[in-house]
């Protein structure tokens, strides 16, 4: 999976461009016509009427997502892994510490690329368990 870093704020129109240029082609390649459900959180660009209409017109099924539930989303675990790896970059480790925006971007892309696909698959496959745990906890804290 490719990491895309965007400058500026993502509004609904820009989010739709991201979906058109990246999500649709990746989804076609990954699922090859098999049924799938798209998941995103409740950020304003994701829930804007223009976005929901765009998804509906393309018959893209969307998983309803509870508000303020980062523990359910595997991408949050990925960001934790990247943050941990970035904190481990010290001069003593011979891994360069970023000193400007371009180096930071490159370092984040390197750490993203170094996450094993098996780890990503395990996180994706944990979504059902996460949702069940959330329901059993009546919306409270879970181990995720």
C-alpha positions as CSV (number, residue, x, y, z in Angstrom):
1,X,0.0,0.0,0.0
2,X,1.3,3.4,-0.9
3,X,1.5,6.3,1.5
4,X,0.3,9.6,0.2
5,X,1.2,12.8,2.1
6,X,-0.9,15.8,1.3
7,X,-0.1,19.5,1.8
8,X,-2.8,21.6,3.3
9,X,-6.3,20.8,4.5
10,X,-8.5,18.1,2.9
11,X,-12.0,19.3,2.2
12,X,-14.8,17.2,0.7
13,X,-13.8,18.0,-2.9
14,X,-10.2,17.2,-2.4
15,X,-11.2,14.0,-0.5
16,X,-13.2,12.9,-3.5
17,X,-10.2,13.5,-5.7
18,X,-8.2,11.2,-3.4
19,X,-10.9,8.6,-3.6
20,X,-11.0,8.8,-7.4
21,X,-7.3,8.8,-8.0
22,X,-6.2,6.3,-5.3
23,X,-9.0,4.4,-3.5
24,X,-10.9,3.3,-6.6
25,X,-7.8,2.0,-8.6
26,X,-6.4,0.3,-5.5
27,X,-9.8,-1.2,-4.6
28,X,-10.2,-2.5,-8.2
29,X,-6.8,-4.1,-8.1
30,X,-7.1,-5.5,-4.6
31,X,-10.6,-6.8,-4.7
32,X,-10.9,-7.7,-8.4
33,X,-14.7,-7.4,-8.5
34,X,-15.3,-9.2,-5.1
35,X,-17.7,-7.4,-2.7
36,X,-16.0,-5.1,-0.2
37,X,-17.0,-2.5,2.3
38,X,-15.2,0.9,2.5
39,X,-14.3,2.3,5.9
40,X,-13.4,5.8,6.9
41,X,-14.0,7.8,10.0
42,X,-16.5,10.6,10.6
43,X,-14.2,13.5,9.6
44,X,-16.1,16.3,7.9
45,X,-14.8,15.6,4.4
46,X,-15.9,12.0,4.8
47,X,-19.5,12.8,5.9
48,X,-20.1,15.8,3.7
49,X,-23.2,15.4,1.5
50,X,-21.1,15.7,-1.7
51,X,-18.9,12.8,-0.5
52,X,-21.8,10.5,0.6
53,X,-23.6,11.2,-2.7
54,X,-20.4,10.4,-4.7
55,X,-20.0,7.1,-2.8
56,X,-23.7,6.3,-3.3
57,X,-23.6,7.0,-7.0
58,X,-20.7,4.5,-7.3
59,X,-22.5,1.9,-5.2
60,X,-19.7,1.9,-2.7
61,X,-20.8,0.3,0.5
62,X,-19.6,2.2,3.6
63,X,-19.2,0.8,7.1
64,X,-21.0,3.0,9.6
65,X,-18.4,4.2,12.0
66,X,-19.0,5.4,15.6
67,X,-17.8,8.9,16.4
68,X,-14.5,9.3,18.3
69,X,-13.4,5.7,17.9
70,X,-9.8,5.6,16.9
71,X,-9.3,2.3,18.7
72,X,-11.4,0.6,16.0
73,X,-9.3,1.8,13.1
74,X,-6.2,-0.2,12.1
75,X,-4.6,2.9,10.6
76,X,-4.2,4.4,14.1
77,X,-2.0,1.4,15.0
78,X,0.0,2.0,11.9
79,X,0.6,5.6,12.9
80,X,1.7,4.4,16.4
81,X,4.2,2.1,14.8
82,X,5.6,4.9,12.6
83,X,5.7,7.4,15.6
84,X,7.6,4.8,17.7
85,X,10.1,4.2,14.9
86,X,10.5,7.9,14.3
87,X,11.3,8.4,18.1
88,X,13.9,5.7,17.9
89,X,15.8,7.6,15.2
90,X,18.7,9.0,17.2
91,X,22.2,9.9,16.0
92,X,23.6,6.9,18.0
93,X,21.5,4.5,16.0
94,X,23.0,5.6,12.6
95,X,19.4,6.1,11.4
96,X,19.3,9.8,10.3
97,X,17.2,12.1,12.3
98,X,15.1,14.4,10.0
99,X,16.1,18.0,10.2
100,X,13.7,19.5,7.6
101,X,10.3,18.8,6.1
102,X,11.6,16.8,3.1
103,X,13.7,14.6,5.4
104,X,10.8,14.1,7.7
105,X,8.6,13.1,4.7
106,X,11.3,10.7,3.5
107,X,11.7,9.2,7.0
108,X,7.9,8.6,7.4
109,X,7.8,7.0,3.9
110,X,10.7,4.7,4.9
111,X,9.1,3.6,8.1
112,X,5.7,3.1,6.3
113,X,7.4,0.9,3.7
114,X,9.2,-1.1,6.4
115,X,6.0,-2.2,8.1
116,X,5.6,-5.9,7.1
117,X,2.5,-6.6,5.0
118,X,1.6,-9.5,7.4
119,X,1.3,-6.9,10.2
120,X,-1.0,-4.7,8.1
121,X,-3.1,-7.8,7.2
122,X,-3.4,-8.7,10.8
123,X,-4.5,-5.3,11.7
124,X,-7.1,-5.2,8.9
125,X,-8.3,-8.7,9.9
126,X,-8.8,-7.5,13.5
127,X,-11.5,-5.0,12.6
128,X,-14.3,-7.5,13.2
129,X,-12.9,-8.4,16.6
130,X,-12.5,-4.7,17.4
131,X,-16.1,-3.9,16.6
132,X,-17.3,-6.9,18.6
133,X,-15.2,-5.8,21.6
134,X,-16.5,-2.2,21.3
135,X,-20.1,-3.5,21.3
136,X,-19.5,-5.8,24.3
137,X,-18.0,-2.9,26.1
138,X,-21.1,-0.8,25.4
139,X,-19.0,1.7,23.6
140,X,-16.4,1.9,26.4
141,X,-12.7,1.2,26.3
142,X,-11.3,-2.0,24.7
143,X,-7.9,-3.5,24.5
144,X,-7.4,-2.0,21.1
